[in-house]
Amino acid sequence: MLMRALLVLLVVLNAGVAAWWALHADAPAPAVAALTADVPVLQLVADARAPGNAPRPPAALRCFRFGPFTNAAAFAAARTAIAREVEWTATGEQIAGTPRAWRVVLPQPDRATATATAARIGAAGFSDFLVLPEGGIDANAIALGRYRSESAARERVAALARAGFDARAEPVGGRVVHWLDVAAAAAFAPVSATLGLTGTPIDCSGVVRDGRYTVPGPA
């Protein structure tokens, strides 16, 4: 008798729940208040990006070479002065005369950085390096070898680059002449009032941002 009463109660409860689900109404969604004109609307970054903010394609650039600069300080000043007018700059190095040898060097901003970098160079498996004295034009630079040929020095530079060290090969005895390469927008004028020089058009494919490379031909 008790089991029959419990069965009847369960049937009644199930029927009540089914009826409630069938007949109940969802609560109305809250109304969205209308925004006044001075209230900004949140917008996804992907939707808000303007086409003009995309990186400029290489085809839109024109490239020029200014120089030569026989003085390193004058070259650095020219590069700093024109940097605001162009997309980026690069350094062309030209060797005047016949070098007696080639050296590989890694400039450093201060003694502490030089010491730490030298330790990393040794830990990477390289030998034959020396932190130069604090005075002079090569102050705190790390000397990484002296070679009879340019090719041997370049091989050393390439090996160091693969390990993450931005060393460079320099002639010993030959004079280095610098050229300032720039990549600029189409509106840039090659007659530069900033430098007092007229740039020579060059192929943009060789102008690498902040790059440093050898320019062939006599100075």
Buried (B, 14 or more C-beta within 10 A) or exposed (E): EEEEEEEEEEEEEEEEEEEEEEEEEEEEEEEEEEEEEEEEEEEEEEEEEEEEEEEEEEEEBBBBBBBBBEEEEEBBEBBEEBEEBBBBBBBBBBBBEEBEBBBBBBBBEEEEEBEEBBEEBEEEEBEEBEBBEEEEEBBBBBBBBBBEEBEBBBBBBEBBEEEEBEBBBBBEEBEBBBBBBBBBEEEBEBEBEEBEBEBEEBEBEBBBEEEEEEBEEEB
